[in-house]
């Protein structure tokens, strides 16, 4: 942020409107000058006092709503820019953008790449005053106060754990779940909850068949037991949120709360944070049911990591020990003379989806296993799920000019890759599945279903996706040969999503998207109806001369393990190869 002392510090803060439009409060001619209220929200204690008691006895507490204020400066070049800057700000934060009176969000990208959001509504401050501040007539300076009805910050990326019946009729000495008899699932799964506020926003998926399934948190002593038999092919979704709870069947729609053995369990179930119940945030989830079938019955818990404030505890690492640069696949002896790395291929100048910056990109040879990833010609290779409608849309594209429009008319409607053999995978292999989504709905999900070479069903996994470019690592099962890719909406109601730039790479990181239409890449068969490949891309780097000792060469480096949005760390390299 550009402060009064003319010091430069960039903070990545945006306001996301209820209909999904992002208004950055940084970048270009905009600067974030200050913020207030990002720390702890106010706490109200519930107290008792006896007739002759001095002081009070605290029985409990409640966390109240908060306000957050940000001061934004926007540089203008002429007087008209002042009017435009104020108008654009008001257009983004006005509270009537959503007919259902929904809240927007403040989004902050931390220095480690983590993204956190908090529900926010405009409250006060955009006065468009002029002439009272020591700024130019073309500049805008506004303090915007947001009202946050729910005081906690949420990590954008949700976590998922799960278990299922993996072997019926025998008990092998393997991990989890443990099986009992021929159809019983009794699994204990440990998850480490890293939030500082309780994990009270979660979704439980139960894929049938399962008779009277129970999900228990042994750490907190709470459980959710269903007096309901989940049929084969049916999925039960239990959504737990501080403001609402619901149970939805993929076949029967919304179910009454009475199918829960104790309805109040929907309100009190949560994941414990570090404290007296768990020293490190470990929660032991126990999943029990009968009537399970191998490869079909499974339970998944998808949860949001929540925080008291924007800030979370961390350990400051020591300054990294830099190494001399050794280019990709060559000159791996980074500390042995002569220090003159050479490569044979130039690098690709590309926009990096992880950082939003243009950078030099180097990678191995890759194949995009999706045959129609960009919908530039048709929707071949994709089919509807249930009552959904799909069409090719001019616009809302991530690559090219067209996208895939999906209308979810009912809960769990969506689109599926088709036929099964169109997406070929290797067994026990890590892949990265990517897609771009444009939608005002937050209920879109990704589901992958694995099958054997004989088209036998193995297992399925669900993932949360959000508006923007999504990247998800997956690990295929030991016998996988094919898989379906589903994009579906858990709410329905006519929700619309635009999908584009779909990619499946055999990597454990997120490469930039490409298909056969990109320079340096080719289609393996018919354009826009076959997989696409590109050759390896290496950096060309050679010292022009021998530098004297202790000179420093600096550069921005992004390792393949980097995820999220954040400034890339800078490494300083000395000519003698030392630190």
C-alpha positions as CSV (number, residue, x, y, z in Angstrom):
1,X,0.0,0.0,0.0
2,X,1.1,3.6,-0.7
3,X,1.1,5.3,2.7
4,X,1.6,8.8,3.8
5,X,5.4,8.4,3.9
6,X,5.4,7.3,0.2
7,X,6.6,3.8,1.1
8,X,5.4,1.0,-1.2
9,X,3.8,-2.1,0.2
10,X,1.4,-4.2,-2.0
11,X,-1.6,-5.9,-0.3
12,X,-3.8,-8.0,-2.5
13,X,-7.4,-7.1,-1.3
14,X,-10.5,-7.3,-3.4
15,X,-14.3,-7.0,-2.9
16,X,-16.3,-9.7,-4.5
17,X,-19.9,-8.7,-5.3
18,X,-22.8,-11.0,-4.5
19,X,-23.0,-11.9,-8.2
20,X,-19.4,-12.8,-8.4
21,X,-17.7,-9.7,-9.9
22,X,-14.3,-8.9,-8.5
23,X,-13.3,-5.3,-7.7
24,X,-9.6,-5.2,-6.8
25,X,-8.6,-2.5,-4.3
26,X,-5.0,-2.7,-5.6
27,X,-3.1,-2.7,-8.8
28,X,-2.8,-0.3,-11.8
29,X,-3.8,3.2,-10.5
30,X,-5.3,1.9,-7.3
31,X,-3.5,1.7,-3.9
32,X,-4.7,0.4,-0.6
33,X,-3.6,3.0,2.0
34,X,-4.8,1.4,5.2
35,X,-7.2,-1.0,6.8
36,X,-8.9,-1.3,10.1
37,X,-10.8,-4.2,11.8
38,X,-8.9,-7.2,10.2
39,X,-8.0,-8.6,13.7
40,X,-10.2,-10.0,16.4
41,X,-14.0,-9.2,16.4
42,X,-15.7,-8.1,19.5
43,X,-16.6,-10.7,22.1
44,X,-19.6,-10.5,24.4
45,X,-19.5,-12.6,27.6
46,X,-22.6,-14.3,29.1
47,X,-22.4,-13.6,32.8
48,X,-24.1,-14.4,36.1
49,X,-23.9,-12.7,39.5
50,X,-25.2,-14.1,42.8
51,X,-27.0,-11.9,45.4
52,X,-23.9,-11.4,47.5
53,X,-21.3,-12.1,44.8
54,X,-18.5,-9.7,44.0
55,X,-17.7,-9.6,40.3
56,X,-19.4,-12.0,37.9
57,X,-19.2,-15.6,36.7
58,X,-18.7,-16.0,33.0
59,X,-20.7,-18.9,31.6
60,X,-20.2,-18.6,27.9
61,X,-19.5,-16.0,25.2
62,X,-20.8,-14.9,21.8
63,X,-18.8,-13.3,19.0
64,X,-20.5,-10.2,17.6
65,X,-20.5,-8.9,14.1
66,X,-17.7,-6.5,13.1
67,X,-16.9,-3.7,10.7
68,X,-13.9,-3.5,8.5
69,X,-12.6,-0.2,7.0
70,X,-10.3,0.1,4.0
71,X,-8.9,3.4,2.6
72,X,-8.5,3.4,-1.1
73,X,-6.6,5.8,-3.3
74,X,-7.0,5.9,-7.1
75,X,-4.8,8.0,-9.3
76,X,-6.5,9.9,-12.2
77,X,-5.1,11.8,-15.2
78,X,-8.0,14.2,-15.6
79,X,-11.1,15.5,-13.8
80,X,-13.3,13.0,-15.6
81,X,-11.2,10.2,-14.0
82,X,-12.4,11.3,-10.5
83,X,-16.1,10.8,-11.6
84,X,-15.3,7.4,-13.2
85,X,-13.3,6.2,-10.1
86,X,-16.1,7.0,-7.7
87,X,-18.8,5.6,-10.1
88,X,-16.9,2.3,-10.5
89,X,-16.5,2.0,-6.7
90,X,-20.2,2.6,-6.1
91,X,-21.1,0.2,-8.9
92,X,-19.2,-2.6,-7.2
93,X,-20.2,-2.1,-3.5
94,X,-23.9,-1.0,-3.8
95,X,-26.0,-3.4,-1.7
96,X,-28.8,-3.9,-4.3
97,X,-26.8,-6.0,-6.7
98,X,-28.4,-9.2,-5.3
99,X,-32.2,-9.5,-5.3
100,X,-32.0,-12.0,-2.4
101,X,-30.1,-9.4,-0.3
102,X,-27.0,-11.6,-0.3
103,X,-23.6,-10.4,1.1
104,X,-20.5,-9.8,-0.9
105,X,-17.0,-10.8,0.3
106,X,-13.7,-9.2,1.1
107,X,-10.9,-11.4,-0.4
108,X,-7.3,-11.1,0.9
109,X,-4.4,-13.0,-0.6
110,X,-1.7,-13.5,2.0
111,X,2.0,-13.5,1.5
112,X,2.2,-17.3,1.6
113,X,-0.4,-17.6,-1.1
114,X,-3.3,-18.5,1.2
115,X,-6.6,-16.8,0.2
116,X,-9.1,-15.8,2.9
117,X,-12.6,-14.3,2.6
118,X,-15.2,-12.7,5.0
119,X,-18.8,-11.9,4.2
120,X,-19.1,-8.1,3.8
121,X,-21.7,-5.5,2.9
122,X,-21.2,-1.8,2.3
123,X,-22.0,0.2,5.4
124,X,-20.6,3.7,5.2
125,X,-17.9,6.0,3.9
126,X,-18.2,6.6,0.1
127,X,-18.9,10.3,0.3
128,X,-17.2,11.5,-2.9
129,X,-15.9,14.5,-1.0
130,X,-13.9,16.9,-3.0
131,X,-11.6,19.8,-2.1
132,X,-11.0,18.9,1.5
133,X,-8.0,16.5,0.9
134,X,-4.5,17.3,-0.2
135,X,-4.9,15.4,-3.4
136,X,-5.3,16.3,-7.1
137,X,-8.7,17.0,-8.6
138,X,-8.4,13.9,-10.7
139,X,-7.7,11.5,-7.8
140,X,-10.1,9.6,-5.6
141,X,-9.5,9.0,-1.8
142,X,-12.2,7.1,0.0
143,X,-12.6,5.2,3.3
144,X,-15.0,2.4,2.8
145,X,-16.6,0.7,5.9
146,X,-18.0,-2.9,5.4
147,X,-20.5,-4.6,7.7
148,X,-19.6,-8.2,8.4
149,X,-22.6,-10.0,9.9
150,X,-20.5,-13.2,10.3
151,X,-17.3,-12.2,12.0
152,X,-14.9,-15.1,11.0
153,X,-12.6,-15.4,8.0
154,X,-12.7,-18.5,5.8
155,X,-10.0,-20.1,3.7
156,X,-11.1,-20.2,0.1
157,X,-9.8,-23.7,-0.6
158,X,-11.9,-26.3,1.2
159,X,-10.4,-29.6,2.5
160,X,-11.8,-33.1,1.9
161,X,-11.3,-36.4,3.8
162,X,-13.2,-39.6,3.2
163,X,-13.4,-43.4,3.5
164,X,-15.3,-46.2,1.9
165,X,-15.8,-50.0,1.8
166,X,-12.8,-51.1,-0.2
167,X,-12.8,-54.9,0.3
168,X,-16.0,-56.9,1.0
169,X,-15.8,-60.3,2.7
170,X,-12.2,-60.1,3.9
171,X,-10.1,-58.0,6.2
172,X,-6.7,-57.2,4.9
173,X,-3.9,-55.5,7.0
174,X,-4.2,-52.2,5.1
175,X,-4.9,-48.6,6.2
176,X,-8.5,-47.4,6.5
177,X,-11.2,-48.2,6.5
178,X,-11.2,-51.5,8.5
179,X,-13.9,-53.9,7.4
180,X,-16.0,-56.1,9.6
181,X,-18.0,-59.0,8.2
182,X,-19.0,-58.7,4.6
183,X,-20.7,-55.3,4.3
184,X,-19.8,-53.2,7.3
185,X,-17.8,-50.0,7.1
186,X,-16.2,-48.8,10.4
187,X,-13.5,-46.3,9.6
188,X,-11.6,-43.9,11.7
189,X,-10.0,-41.1,9.7
190,X,-7.7,-38.5,11.3
191,X,-7.8,-34.9,10.0
192,X,-5.8,-32.0,11.3
193,X,-7.9,-28.9,11.5
194,X,-5.7,-25.8,11.3
195,X,-8.2,-23.0,11.8
196,X,-8.3,-20.9,14.9
197,X,-12.2,-20.8,15.0
198,X,-14.2,-24.0,15.2
199,X,-14.8,-25.9,11.9
200,X,-18.6,-25.3,11.9
201,X,-19.0,-25.0,8.1
202,X,-18.8,-28.4,6.5
203,X,-20.6,-30.7,4.0
204,X,-20.9,-34.5,4.5
205,X,-21.5,-36.7,1.4
206,X,-22.8,-40.3,1.9
207,X,-22.7,-42.4,-1.3
208,X,-25.0,-45.4,-1.1
209,X,-25.7,-48.1,-0.5
210,X,-25.5,-47.6,3.3
211,X,-28.0,-48.5,6.0
212,X,-28.4,-46.0,8.9
213,X,-24.9,-44.4,8.4
214,X,-23.4,-42.4,11.3
215,X,-20.6,-39.8,11.2
216,X,-19.0,-39.1,14.6
217,X,-16.3,-36.8,15.8
218,X,-14.6,-38.8,18.5
219,X,-12.6,-35.7,19.5
220,X,-15.6,-33.6,20.4
221,X,-18.0,-36.5,21.3
222,X,-20.6,-35.5,18.7
223,X,-22.3,-37.5,16.0
224,X,-24.8,-37.3,13.2
225,X,-26.8,-40.5,12.8
226,X,-29.3,-41.0,10.0
227,X,-32.5,-43.0,10.4
228,X,-32.4,-43.5,6.7
229,X,-31.2,-46.1,4.3
230,X,-29.2,-44.7,1.4
231,X,-29.9,-46.6,-1.8
232,X,-27.4,-47.8,-4.3
233,X,-26.5,-44.9,-6.6
234,X,-28.0,-42.3,-4.2
235,X,-25.9,-39.6,-2.6
236,X,-27.0,-37.8,0.6
237,X,-25.6,-34.4,1.1
238,X,-25.6,-32.9,4.7
239,X,-24.8,-29.2,4.7
240,X,-23.9,-27.7,8.1
241,X,-23.5,-23.9,8.3
242,X,-23.8,-21.5,11.2
243,X,-26.7,-19.8,9.5
244,X,-28.5,-22.8,7.8
245,X,-28.6,-26.6,7.6
246,X,-30.1,-28.9,5.1
247,X,-30.2,-32.5,3.9
248,X,-30.5,-33.3,0.2
249,X,-30.9,-36.6,-1.6
250,X,-29.6,-36.9,-5.2
251,X,-32.9,-38.8,-6.0
252,X,-35.5,-37.4,-3.6
253,X,-34.4,-33.8,-3.2
254,X,-34.5,-31.9,0.1
255,X,-35.2,-34.3,3.0
256,X,-36.9,-33.4,6.3
257,X,-34.6,-32.8,9.3
258,X,-36.4,-35.7,11.1
259,X,-34.3,-38.3,9.4
260,X,-31.5,-37.2,11.7
261,X,-31.7,-39.2,15.0
262,X,-31.2,-35.9,17.0
263,X,-32.0,-32.8,14.9
264,X,-29.9,-30.5,17.2
265,X,-26.8,-32.5,16.1
266,X,-26.9,-30.5,12.9
267,X,-26.3,-27.3,14.8
268,X,-23.7,-28.5,17.3
269,X,-21.5,-30.7,15.1
270,X,-18.1,-29.1,14.5
271,X,-14.4,-29.7,14.1
272,X,-12.3,-28.8,17.1
273,X,-9.4,-26.3,16.9
274,X,-6.2,-26.5,18.9
275,X,-6.9,-26.4,22.6
276,X,-7.9,-28.7,25.5
277,X,-9.7,-31.2,23.2
278,X,-6.8,-31.6,20.8
279,X,-3.3,-30.2,21.1
280,X,-2.5,-30.0,17.4
281,X,-6.0,-29.8,15.8
282,X,-6.3,-33.5,15.1
283,X,-10.0,-34.6,14.9
284,X,-10.7,-38.3,14.7
285,X,-13.7,-38.9,12.5
286,X,-15.5,-42.3,12.8
287,X,-17.8,-43.4,10.0
288,X,-20.0,-46.4,10.5
289,X,-22.8,-48.1,8.4
290,X,-24.0,-51.4,7.3
291,X,-25.1,-52.7,3.9
292,X,-22.0,-51.3,2.2
293,X,-20.8,-52.4,-1.3
294,X,-17.1,-52.3,-2.3
295,X,-16.4,-49.5,-4.8
296,X,-19.8,-47.8,-4.2
297,X,-20.3,-47.0,-0.5
298,X,-18.2,-44.1,0.7
299,X,-18.4,-41.1,3.0
300,X,-16.6,-37.8,2.5
301,X,-16.3,-34.8,4.8
302,X,-15.7,-31.4,3.0
303,X,-14.9,-28.6,5.4
304,X,-13.9,-24.9,5.4
305,X,-10.9,-23.8,7.6
306,X,-12.1,-20.8,9.6
307,X,-10.2,-18.1,11.6
308,X,-10.8,-15.5,14.2
309,X,-9.0,-13.0,12.1
310,X,-7.2,-12.4,8.8
311,X,-4.1,-13.5,10.6
312,X,-3.1,-17.1,11.6
313,X,-0.2,-18.3,13.7
314,X,3.0,-19.2,11.7
315,X,6.6,-20.0,12.2
316,X,9.1,-17.6,10.5
317,X,11.5,-19.8,8.6
318,X,15.2,-19.1,8.4
319,X,16.5,-17.2,5.4
320,X,16.7,-19.8,2.7
321,X,20.1,-21.0,1.6
322,X,20.3,-20.0,-2.0
323,X,21.9,-22.2,-4.6
324,X,23.5,-21.5,-8.0
325,X,21.0,-21.7,-10.8
326,X,21.1,-25.0,-12.7
327,X,18.7,-25.0,-15.7
328,X,16.0,-27.6,-16.3
329,X,17.4,-31.2,-17.0
330,X,21.0,-29.9,-17.4
331,X,24.0,-29.0,-15.3
332,X,22.7,-30.5,-12.0
333,X,26.1,-30.0,-10.4
334,X,25.1,-26.6,-9.2
335,X,28.1,-26.1,-6.8
336,X,30.9,-27.6,-8.9
337,X,33.1,-25.5,-11.3
338,X,32.8,-24.5,-14.0
339,X,29.6,-22.6,-13.2
340,X,28.4,-22.1,-16.8
341,X,24.9,-23.6,-17.2
342,X,23.7,-24.1,-20.8
343,X,20.4,-25.2,-22.2
344,X,19.2,-26.0,-25.7
345,X,15.7,-24.6,-25.8
346,X,14.2,-21.2,-25.2
347,X,11.6,-20.5,-22.6
348,X,7.9,-19.7,-23.2
349,X,6.6,-16.2,-22.2
350,X,3.2,-17.0,-20.7
351,X,0.5,-15.7,-18.2
352,X,0.8,-17.8,-15.1
353,X,-2.6,-18.7,-13.7
354,X,-1.2,-19.1,-10.2
355,X,0.2,-15.6,-9.9
356,X,-1.6,-13.5,-12.5
357,X,1.8,-12.3,-13.8
358,X,3.5,-12.8,-17.1
359,X,6.6,-14.9,-16.6
360,X,9.1,-17.2,-18.2
361,X,7.8,-20.7,-18.0
362,X,9.8,-24.0,-18.3
363,X,8.4,-27.5,-18.1
364,X,8.7,-31.1,-19.3
365,X,6.7,-32.5,-22.3
366,X,3.0,-32.6,-21.4
367,X,-0.2,-34.0,-22.7
368,X,-3.6,-32.5,-22.1
369,X,-5.8,-35.7,-21.9
370,X,-9.1,-33.8,-22.5
371,X,-10.3,-34.2,-26.1
372,X,-12.6,-31.2,-26.3
373,X,-11.3,-28.8,-23.7
374,X,-12.3,-25.4,-25.2
375,X,-15.6,-25.9,-27.1
376,X,-14.4,-23.9,-30.1
377,X,-16.3,-26.2,-32.6
378,X,-19.0,-28.1,-30.7
379,X,-19.8,-29.8,-27.4
380,X,-18.7,-33.2,-28.5
381,X,-17.4,-35.3,-25.7
382,X,-19.7,-33.9,-23.0
383,X,-23.2,-34.9,-22.1
384,X,-25.9,-33.7,-19.6
385,X,-26.4,-35.0,-16.1
386,X,-30.1,-35.5,-15.2
387,X,-32.3,-32.5,-16.3
388,X,-29.4,-30.1,-17.1
389,X,-29.1,-28.2,-20.3
390,X,-25.7,-27.6,-22.1
391,X,-24.9,-25.4,-25.1
392,X,-21.9,-23.8,-26.8
393,X,-21.6,-20.1,-25.7
394,X,-19.9,-17.3,-27.6
395,X,-18.1,-15.4,-24.8
396,X,-17.2,-16.2,-21.2
397,X,-14.2,-18.0,-22.6
398,X,-10.9,-18.7,-20.9
399,X,-9.2,-19.8,-24.1
400,X,-10.4,-19.0,-27.6
401,X,-13.9,-17.5,-28.1
402,X,-16.3,-20.1,-26.9
403,X,-17.3,-21.7,-23.5
404,X,-19.6,-24.4,-22.4
405,X,-22.8,-23.1,-20.8
406,X,-24.4,-25.4,-18.2
407,X,-27.9,-24.8,-16.8
408,X,-28.6,-26.8,-13.6
409,X,-32.4,-26.9,-13.5
410,X,-32.4,-29.2,-10.4
411,X,-30.1,-30.1,-7.6
412,X,-27.1,-32.2,-8.8
413,X,-27.7,-31.3,-12.5
414,X,-24.5,-30.8,-14.5
415,X,-22.3,-32.0,-17.4
416,X,-20.2,-35.2,-17.8
417,X,-17.4,-36.2,-20.1
418,X,-18.6,-38.8,-22.6
419,X,-18.0,-41.6,-23.5
420,X,-16.2,-43.3,-20.6
421,X,-13.3,-44.2,-22.8
422,X,-12.7,-40.6,-23.8
423,X,-10.7,-39.8,-20.7
424,X,-7.9,-42.4,-20.4
425,X,-5.7,-42.5,-17.2
426,X,-2.9,-44.6,-15.8
427,X,-3.4,-46.5,-12.5
428,X,-1.8,-45.2,-9.2
429,X,-0.8,-41.9,-10.9
430,X,-1.0,-38.3,-9.8
431,X,-2.8,-35.9,-12.2
432,X,-3.8,-32.3,-12.1
433,X,-7.3,-31.5,-13.3
434,X,-8.0,-27.9,-14.2
435,X,-10.9,-25.8,-15.4
436,X,-12.2,-22.2,-15.6
437,X,-15.6,-21.4,-14.1
438,X,-17.6,-18.2,-14.5
439,X,-20.8,-18.3,-12.3
440,X,-22.7,-16.3,-9.7
441,X,-23.5,-19.6,-7.9
442,X,-21.2,-21.0,-5.2
443,X,-22.7,-24.5,-5.4
444,X,-20.7,-25.9,-8.3
445,X,-18.7,-29.1,-7.6
446,X,-16.2,-31.3,-9.5
447,X,-16.7,-35.1,-9.3
448,X,-14.4,-37.8,-10.7
449,X,-15.5,-41.4,-11.1
450,X,-12.9,-44.1,-11.7
451,X,-13.4,-47.3,-13.8
452,X,-11.3,-50.3,-14.6
453,X,-10.3,-51.3,-18.2
454,X,-13.4,-53.6,-18.2
455,X,-15.6,-50.5,-17.4
456,X,-16.1,-51.7,-13.8
457,X,-16.8,-48.9,-11.3
458,X,-14.1,-48.3,-8.7
459,X,-14.7,-45.2,-6.7
460,X,-15.8,-41.5,-6.9
461,X,-14.5,-38.3,-5.3
462,X,-16.1,-34.8,-5.0
463,X,-14.2,-31.5,-4.9
464,X,-15.4,-27.9,-4.3
465,X,-14.7,-25.5,-7.2
466,X,-15.1,-21.7,-7.2
467,X,-15.4,-18.9,-9.8
468,X,-12.1,-18.5,-11.6
469,X,-9.4,-20.9,-12.6
470,X,-9.5,-24.2,-10.6
471,X,-6.7,-26.7,-10.2
472,X,-7.1,-30.0,-8.3
473,X,-4.6,-32.8,-7.8
474,X,-6.1,-36.3,-8.0
475,X,-4.5,-39.8,-7.4
476,X,-6.0,-42.5,-9.5
477,X,-6.8,-45.9,-7.9
478,X,-4.6,-49.0,-8.4
479,X,-6.8,-50.5,-11.1
480,X,-8.0,-47.3,-12.8
481,X,-8.0,-47.1,-16.7
482,X,-10.8,-44.6,-17.4
483,X,-12.7,-41.9,-15.6
484,X,-15.7,-39.7,-15.9
485,X,-15.4,-35.9,-15.1
486,X,-18.5,-34.3,-13.8
487,X,-19.3,-30.7,-13.1
488,X,-22.5,-30.4,-11.2
489,X,-24.5,-27.9,-9.0
490,X,-25.7,-29.0,-5.6
491,X,-28.4,-26.3,-5.5
492,X,-29.9,-26.3,-9.0
493,X,-32.7,-23.8,-9.4
494,X,-31.5,-22.7,-12.8
495,X,-27.9,-22.0,-11.7
496,X,-25.7,-21.2,-14.8
497,X,-22.1,-22.0,-15.1
498,X,-19.7,-21.3,-18.0
499,X,-16.8,-23.8,-18.2
500,X,-13.7,-23.6,-20.4
501,X,-10.0,-24.3,-20.5
502,X,-10.4,-27.9,-19.1
503,X,-7.2,-29.8,-18.8
504,X,-5.9,-33.1,-17.3
505,X,-2.1,-33.2,-17.0
506,X,0.0,-36.1,-15.6
507,X,1.7,-33.8,-13.1
508,X,1.7,-33.0,-9.4
509,X,1.6,-29.2,-10.0
510,X,-0.4,-26.7,-12.1
511,X,1.0,-26.0,-15.6
512,X,-0.5,-23.1,-17.7
513,X,-3.4,-24.3,-19.8
514,X,-2.8,-25.3,-23.4
515,X,-4.5,-27.3,-26.2
516,X,-3.5,-28.2,-29.8
517,X,-4.3,-24.7,-31.0
518,X,-1.5,-23.1,-29.0
519,X,2.0,-22.4,-30.5
520,X,4.3,-25.3,-30.0
521,X,1.4,-27.7,-29.3
522,X,-0.3,-30.2,-31.6
523,X,-3.5,-32.2,-31.6
524,X,-3.0,-36.0,-31.6
525,X,-5.9,-36.3,-34.1
526,X,-8.9,-34.2,-35.1
527,X,-8.6,-30.6,-33.9
528,X,-10.8,-29.9,-30.9
529,X,-11.7,-33.6,-30.7
530,X,-8.4,-35.2,-29.5
531,X,-5.7,-35.0,-26.9
532,X,-3.0,-32.4,-27.4
533,X,0.8,-32.4,-26.6
534,X,3.7,-30.0,-26.4
535,X,7.4,-30.6,-26.3
536,X,9.6,-29.8,-23.3
537,X,10.4,-26.1,-22.7
538,X,13.7,-25.2,-21.0
539,X,15.2,-21.9,-20.0
540,X,18.2,-20.5,-21.9
541,X,20.7,-19.1,-19.3
542,X,24.4,-18.6,-19.7
543,X,26.7,-16.2,-17.9
544,X,28.2,-13.8,-20.4
545,X,31.5,-13.7,-18.5
546,X,33.1,-14.8,-15.3
547,X,32.0,-12.4,-12.6
548,X,34.3,-11.3,-9.7
549,X,33.6,-12.9,-6.4
550,X,30.7,-11.8,-4.2
551,X,28.7,-10.3,-7.1
552,X,25.0,-11.1,-6.7
553,X,22.5,-12.2,-9.4
554,X,18.9,-11.9,-8.5
555,X,15.8,-13.5,-10.1
556,X,12.2,-14.4,-9.4
557,X,11.7,-18.1,-9.2
558,X,8.5,-20.1,-8.9
559,X,9.0,-23.8,-7.9
560,X,6.6,-26.3,-9.2
561,X,5.1,-26.9,-5.7
562,X,4.0,-23.2,-5.5
563,X,0.2,-22.8,-5.2
564,X,-2.2,-19.9,-4.8
565,X,-1.8,-16.2,-5.4
566,X,1.3,-14.5,-3.8
567,X,4.5,-12.6,-4.6
568,X,7.1,-15.1,-5.8
569,X,10.1,-15.4,-3.5
570,X,13.3,-13.8,-4.7
571,X,16.6,-15.7,-4.5
572,X,20.1,-14.0,-4.5
573,X,22.9,-16.0,-6.1
574,X,26.6,-15.2,-5.8
575,X,29.1,-15.8,-8.5
576,X,31.1,-18.3,-6.4
577,X,28.1,-20.5,-6.0
578,X,27.9,-19.8,-2.3
579,X,25.2,-18.0,-0.2
